[in-house]
Amino acid sequence: MYTTFTAIYEQGILRPLLPLSLPEHARVEVRIIRRSADAKKAAADQQDIYRALMDAGLVKAQAQIEPVLPFSDADVAAAAEALAVAGPISDLIIAERAESF
C-alpha cells in the first residue's frame, strides 16, 4: 500500500500538511521528490481547497486505519479445522441458495 502526501521539511523534520492514516510509531518508507515553484503553488492551492471542503463539511478527514495483526499458526489451524467440519464451501452455497427458493 502507498499514499502520496505533501510535506514540508523544517528543522530536520518532514511535516505532512494533512493528518496521515497511520498508527503511532509506524515505520514507513519515504521517497523524496522535490517540487518546482509551480508545483508547490498547485499543491498549496490543493491543500487550501481540501481544507475549505473539510470546513464546509463536504469531505471528512481520513479515518485512522487500525493495523491488522498477523494470525498465529494456532489461529490458522483452528480456522482450517472449522472449515473442514463445515464441508466444501460450494456445497454450503448450493444449500443456501436452495433454501431461498
Backbone as JSON Lines, residues from 0, in Angstrom:
{"i":0,"aa":"M","n":[0.84,-1.18,0.0],"ca":[0.0,0.0,0.0],"c":[0.88,1.24,0.0]}
{"i":1,"aa":"Y","n":[0.45,2.25,-0.7],"ca":[1.19,3.5,-0.66],"c":[0.21,4.66,-0.7]}
{"i":2,"aa":"T","n":[0.68,5.79,-0.25],"ca":[-0.11,7.01,-0.31],"c":[0.84,8.15,-0.65]}
{"i":3,"aa":"T","n":[0.32,9.16,-1.28],"ca":[1.11,10.33,-1.63],"c":[0.59,11.5,-0.82]}
{"i":4,"aa":"F","n":[1.5,12.26,-0.23],"ca":[1.09,13.43,0.53],"c":[2.16,14.49,0.39]}
{"i":5,"aa":"T","n":[1.78,15.71,0.68],"ca":[2.71,16.82,0.63],"c":[3.2,17.11,2.03]}
{"i":6,"aa":"A","n":[4.5,17.35,2.13],"ca":[5.1,17.63,3.43],"c":[6.06,18.81,3.28]}
{"i":7,"aa":"I","n":[6.39,19.41,4.41],"ca":[7.36,20.49,4.46],"c":[8.53,20.02,5.32]}
{"i":8,"aa":"Y","n":[9.73,20.31,4.87],"ca":[10.93,19.95,5.63],"c":[11.32,21.16,6.46]}
{"i":9,"aa":"E","n":[11.24,21.03,7.77],"ca":[11.57,22.13,8.69],"c":[12.43,21.6,9.83]}
{"i":10,"aa":"Q","n":[13.55,22.23,10.05],"ca":[14.44,21.9,11.17],"c":[14.73,20.41,11.27]}
{"i":11,"aa":"G","n":[15.0,19.81,10.12],"ca":[15.38,18.4,10.1],"c":[14.23,17.41,10.18]}
{"i":12,"aa":"I","n":[12.98,17.89,10.09],"ca":[11.82,17.01,10.22],"c":[10.88,17.22,9.03]}
{"i":13,"aa":"L","n":[10.41,16.11,8.43],"ca":[9.36,16.2,7.41],"c":[8.02,16.29,8.12]}
{"i":14,"aa":"R","n":[7.27,17.34,7.84],"ca":[5.97,17.55,8.5],"c":[4.88,17.5,7.43]}
{"i":15,"aa":"P","n":[3.99,16.47,7.46],"ca":[2.88,16.4,6.5],"c":[1.94,17.59,6.68]}
{"i":16,"aa":"L","n":[1.37,18.06,5.58],"ca":[0.45,19.19,5.66],"c":[-0.94,18.77,6.12]}
{"i":17,"aa":"L","n":[-1.27,17.49,5.99],"ca":[-2.56,16.96,6.47],"c":[-2.29,15.73,7.32]}
{"i":18,"aa":"P","n":[-3.23,15.37,8.21],"ca":[-3.04,14.17,9.03],"c":[-2.93,12.92,8.15]}
{"i":19,"aa":"L","n":[-2.12,11.97,8.58],"ca":[-1.96,10.71,7.86],"c":[-2.69,9.6,8.6]}
{"i":20,"aa":"S","n":[-3.19,8.64,7.86],"ca":[-3.88,7.49,8.46],"c":[-2.86,6.42,8.82]}
{"i":21,"aa":"L","n":[-2.05,6.72,9.8],"ca":[-1.02,5.79,10.26],"c":[-1.08,5.68,11.77]}
{"i":22,"aa":"P","n":[-0.83,4.49,12.3],"ca":[-0.75,4.37,13.75],"c":[0.55,5.01,14.25]}
{"i":23,"aa":"E","n":[0.55,5.4,15.5],"ca":[1.75,5.99,16.1],"c":[2.93,5.04,15.95]}
{"i":24,"aa":"H","n":[4.07,5.58,15.7],"ca":[5.34,4.87,15.6],"c":[5.4,3.91,14.41]}
{"i":25,"aa":"A","n":[4.5,4.08,13.43],"ca":[4.53,3.22,12.24],"c":[5.8,3.53,11.46]}
{"i":26,"aa":"R","n":[6.45,2.5,10.97],"ca":[7.62,2.69,10.14],"c":[7.16,2.74,8.68]}
{"i":27,"aa":"V","n":[7.66,3.72,7.96],"ca":[7.29,3.89,6.57],"c":[8.54,4.09,5.72]}
{"i":28,"aa":"E","n":[8.39,3.89,4.45],"ca":[9.46,4.17,3.5],"c":[9.12,5.47,2.8]}
{"i":29,"aa":"V","n":[10.09,6.36,2.67],"ca":[9.84,7.69,2.12],"c":[10.62,7.86,0.82]}
{"i":30,"aa":"R","n":[9.97,8.36,-0.19],"ca":[10.62,8.72,-1.45],"c":[10.52,10.23,-1.59]}
{"i":31,"aa":"I","n":[11.64,10.91,-1.74],"ca":[11.67,12.37,-1.82],"c":[11.63,12.8,-3.28]}
{"i":32,"aa":"I","n":[10.67,13.64,-3.63],"ca":[10.56,14.22,-4.95],"c":[10.43,15.73,-4.76]}
{"i":33,"aa":"R","n":[11.45,16.46,-5.15],"ca":[11.4,17.91,-4.99],"c":[10.44,18.49,-6.01]}
{"i":34,"aa":"R","n":[9.68,19.47,-5.59],"ca":[8.7,20.11,-6.47],"c":[9.22,21.45,-6.94]}
{"i":35,"aa":"S","n":[8.81,21.8,-8.15],"ca":[9.16,23.11,-8.67],"c":[8.27,24.16,-8.01]}
{"i":36,"aa":"A","n":[8.55,25.43,-8.24],"ca":[7.75,26.5,-7.64],"c":[6.3,26.4,-8.06]}
{"i":37,"aa":"D","n":[6.04,26.1,-9.35],"ca":[4.66,25.97,-9.83],"c":[3.96,24.79,-9.16]}
{"i":38,"aa":"A","n":[4.67,23.69,-9.0],"ca":[4.08,22.52,-8.35],"c":[3.79,22.82,-6.89]}
{"i":39,"aa":"K","n":[4.69,23.58,-6.24],"ca":[4.46,23.95,-4.84],"c":[3.2,24.78,-4.71]}
{"i":40,"aa":"K","n":[3.01,25.74,-5.63],"ca":[1.82,26.58,-5.58],"c":[0.57,25.74,-5.83]}
{"i":41,"aa":"A","n":[0.64,24.84,-6.81],"ca":[-0.51,23.97,-7.11],"c":[-0.84,23.09,-5.9]}
{"i":42,"aa":"A","n":[0.2,22.55,-5.25],"ca":[-0.03,21.71,-4.07],"c":[-0.63,22.53,-2.94]}
{"i":43,"aa":"A","n":[-0.14,23.76,-2.74],"ca":[-0.69,24.63,-1.7],"c":[-2.14,24.96,-2.0]}
{"i":44,"aa":"D","n":[-2.45,25.23,-3.27],"ca":[-3.83,25.5,-3.66],"c":[-4.72,24.29,-3.39]}
{"i":45,"aa":"Q","n":[-4.2,23.11,-3.7],"ca":[-4.95,21.88,-3.48],"c":[-5.22,21.69,-1.98]}
{"i":46,"aa":"Q","n":[-4.22,21.95,-1.16],"ca":[-4.39,21.82,0.29],"c":[-5.43,22.82,0.8]}
{"i":47,"aa":"D","n":[-5.39,24.05,0.27],"ca":[-6.36,25.07,0.67],"c":[-7.78,24.65,0.29]}
{"i":48,"aa":"I","n":[-7.93,24.08,-0.9],"ca":[-9.25,23.62,-1.35],"c":[-9.74,22.49,-0.45]}
{"i":49,"aa":"Y","n":[-8.85,21.56,-0.14],"ca":[-9.22,20.43,0.71],"c":[-9.66,20.92,2.09]}
{"i":50,"aa":"R","n":[-8.91,21.85,2.66],"ca":[-9.28,22.4,3.97],"c":[-10.64,23.1,3.9]}
{"i":51,"aa":"A","n":[-10.87,23.85,2.83],"ca":[-12.16,24.55,2.68],"c":[-13.3,23.55,2.57]}
{"i":52,"aa":"L","n":[-13.1,22.47,1.84],"ca":[-14.13,21.43,1.73],"c":[-14.38,20.76,3.08]}
{"i":53,"aa":"M","n":[-13.3,20.53,3.84],"ca":[-13.46,19.96,5.18],"c":[-14.23,20.92,6.09]}
{"i":54,"aa":"D","n":[-13.86,22.2,6.04],"ca":[-14.53,23.2,6.87],"c":[-16.02,23.31,6.53]}
{"i":55,"aa":"A","n":[-16.34,23.12,5.24],"ca":[-17.74,23.19,4.8],"c":[-18.5,21.91,5.08]}
{"i":56,"aa":"G","n":[-17.79,20.88,5.56],"ca":[-18.46,19.6,5.86],"c":[-18.72,18.75,4.63]}
{"i":57,"aa":"L","n":[-18.07,19.08,3.51],"ca":[-18.3,18.33,2.28],"c":[-17.41,17.11,2.15]}
{"i":58,"aa":"V","n":[-16.29,17.1,2.84],"ca":[-15.42,15.93,2.91],"c":[-15.0,15.73,4.35]}
{"i":59,"aa":"K","n":[-14.63,14.52,4.67],"ca":[-14.18,14.2,6.02],"c":[-12.72,13.81,5.98]}
{"i":60,"aa":"A","n":[-12.03,14.05,7.08],"ca":[-10.65,13.61,7.21],"c":[-10.63,12.09,7.16]}
{"i":61,"aa":"Q","n":[-9.56,11.53,6.64],"ca":[-9.45,10.09,6.56],"c":[-9.42,9.49,7.95]}
{"i":62,"aa":"A","n":[-10.18,8.43,8.12],"ca":[-10.23,7.75,9.41],"c":[-8.91,7.02,9.65]}
{"i":63,"aa":"Q","n":[-8.53,6.92,10.9],"ca":[-7.33,6.17,11.24],"c":[-7.58,4.69,10.95]}
{"i":64,"aa":"I","n":[-6.65,4.08,10.28],"ca":[-6.76,2.66,9.95],"c":[-5.98,1.88,11.0]}
{"i":65,"aa":"E","n":[-6.68,0.95,11.63],"ca":[-6.04,0.15,12.66],"c":[-5.21,-0.94,11.99]}
{"i":66,"aa":"P","n":[-4.03,-1.19,12.48],"ca":[-3.19,-2.22,11.86],"c":[-3.8,-3.61,12.05]}
{"i":67,"aa":"V","n":[-3.63,-4.44,11.05],"ca":[-4.1,-5.81,11.11],"c":[-2.94,-6.67,11.57]}
{"i":68,"aa":"L","n":[-3.13,-7.34,12.67],"ca":[-2.08,-8.17,13.22],"c":[-2.07,-9.52,12.51]}
{"i":69,"aa":"P","n":[-0.92,-10.13,12.31],"ca":[-0.87,-11.42,11.63],"c":[-1.52,-12.51,12.49]}
{"i":70,"aa":"F","n":[-2.06,-13.51,11.8],"ca":[-2.67,-14.64,12.5],"c":[-1.58,-15.58,13.0]}
{"i":71,"aa":"S","n":[-1.82,-16.15,14.15],"ca":[-0.87,-17.14,14.67],"c":[-1.12,-18.47,13.96]}
{"i":72,"aa":"D","n":[-0.16,-19.36,14.05],"ca":[-0.33,-20.7,13.47],"c":[-1.52,-21.41,14.1]}
{"i":73,"aa":"A","n":[-1.75,-21.18,15.39],"ca":[-2.89,-21.81,16.08],"c":[-4.21,-21.28,15.53]}
{"i":74,"aa":"D","n":[-4.26,-19.97,15.25],"ca":[-5.48,-19.39,14.68],"c":[-5.77,-19.97,13.3]}
{"i":75,"aa":"V","n":[-4.73,-20.11,12.49],"ca":[-4.89,-20.67,11.14],"c":[-5.35,-22.12,11.23]}
{"i":76,"aa":"A","n":[-4.76,-22.88,12.14],"ca":[-5.15,-24.29,12.31],"c":[-6.6,-24.4,12.76]}
{"i":77,"aa":"A","n":[-7.01,-23.55,13.68],"ca":[-8.4,-23.58,14.17],"c":[-9.37,-23.22,13.05]}
{"i":78,"aa":"A","n":[-9.03,-22.24,12.24],"ca":[-9.89,-21.86,11.12],"c":[-9.98,-22.99,10.1]}
{"i":79,"aa":"A","n":[-8.86,-23.63,9.8],"ca":[-8.86,-24.74,8.85],"c":[-9.71,-25.89,9.36]}
{"i":80,"aa":"E","n":[-9.61,-26.16,10.65],"ca":[-10.41,-27.24,11.25],"c":[-11.9,-26.92,11.17]}
{"i":81,"aa":"A","n":[-12.27,-25.67,11.47],"ca":[-13.68,-25.27,11.41],"c":[-14.2,-25.37,9.98]}
{"i":82,"aa":"L","n":[-13.4,-24.97,9.01],"ca":[-13.83,-25.06,7.61],"c":[-13.94,-26.51,7.16]}
{"i":83,"aa":"A","n":[-13.06,-27.38,7.64],"ca":[-13.1,-28.79,7.27],"c":[-14.37,-29.45,7.79]}
{"i":84,"aa":"V","n":[-14.81,-29.08,8.97],"ca":[-16.02,-29.64,9.56],"c":[-17.25,-29.2,8.78]}
{"i":85,"aa":"A","n":[-17.24,-27.96,8.29],"ca":[-18.4,-27.41,7.59],"c":[-18.57,-28.02,6.2]}
{"i":86,"aa":"G","n":[-17.54,-28.57,5.62],"ca":[-17.61,-29.16,4.3],"c":[-17.23,-28.15,3.23]}
{"i":87,"aa":"P","n":[-17.26,-28.59,1.98],"ca":[-16.87,-27.71,0.88],"c":[-17.77,-26.47,0.81]}
{"i":88,"aa":"I","n":[-17.16,-25.34,0.56],"ca":[-17.93,-24.1,0.52],"c":[-18.95,-24.11,-0.6]}
{"i":89,"aa":"S","n":[-18.64,-24.82,-1.7],"ca":[-19.61,-24.89,-2.81],"c":[-20.89,-25.57,-2.36]}
{"i":90,"aa":"D","n":[-20.78,-26.62,-1.53],"ca":[-21.98,-27.3,-1.01],"c":[-22.78,-26.35,-0.12]}
{"i":91,"aa":"L","n":[-22.08,-25.54,0.7],"ca":[-22.77,-24.58,1.56],"c":[-23.52,-23.54,0.74]}
{"i":92,"aa":"I","n":[-22.91,-23.05,-0.33],"ca":[-23.56,-22.06,-1.2],"c":[-24.77,-22.66,-1.88]}
{"i":93,"aa":"I","n":[-24.63,-23.88,-2.41],"ca":[-25.76,-24.55,-3.08],"c":[-26.92,-24.75,-2.11]}
{"i":94,"aa":"A","n":[-26.61,-25.19,-0.88],"ca":[-27.65,-25.4,0.12],"c":[-28.33,-24.08,0.49]}
{"i":95,"aa":"E","n":[-27.55,-23.04,0.63],"ca":[-28.12,-21.73,0.99],"c":[-29.03,-21.22,-0.12]}
{"i":96,"aa":"R","n":[-28.63,-21.4,-1.35],"ca":[-29.46,-20.94,-2.49],"c":[-30.73,-21.78,-2.59]}
{"i":97,"aa":"A","n":[-30.62,-23.06,-2.3],"ca":[-31.81,-23.93,-2.37],"c":[-32.83,-23.52,-1.32]}
{"i":98,"aa":"E","n":[-32.38,-23.06,-0.17],"ca":[-33.3,-22.62,0.9],"c":[-34.06,-21.36,0.52]}
{"i":99,"aa":"S","n":[-33.48,-20.55,-0.37],"ca":[-34.13,-19.27,-0.71],"c":[-35.22,-19.42,-1.75]}
{"i":100,"aa":"F","n":[-35.33,-20.62,-2.35],"ca":[-36.38,-20.81,-3.37],"c":[-37.62,-21.35,-2.77]}
